[in-house]
Amino acid sequence: MKNRLKVLRAERDWSQATLAEKLDCSRQTINSIEKGKYDPSLTLAFKMAKLFEMPIEDIFHPSDEDLA
């Protein structure tokens, strides 16, 4: 799944560690999500949406492979 997490984080000048702390997860989880190697749980996706004050769909969108 593709995402805008890195861009949203950079706009706020947050490190991966800072974002991880705000979301109560590990920095490695944030890194894996940003690289598209890991899809967050629904709970974590909702936490991100609340933190960034936007719908989940504005943060995450399926890649072409996800739709095949």
Steps between C-alpha positions, in 0.01 A plus 500: 500500500630844413490779754584865566633439849855617433377822339254571780768434759753723321248785473488502879877458536452180702754219508385142463564460873281800583213369287539153649476646850186694411343183359626267774685271260863436408719709271557182298125474440491857366801429279340184359169675432673791326692258277183308416634180656230485768133596503384643833224344704164667470545636854834658412360643175218665697753642748695650208185648349410660833854630558523655152134612511411344165314198368690173475447514122708820486794320662479154340399381156533161335773435249416345162621165636254521789211539257600211271 
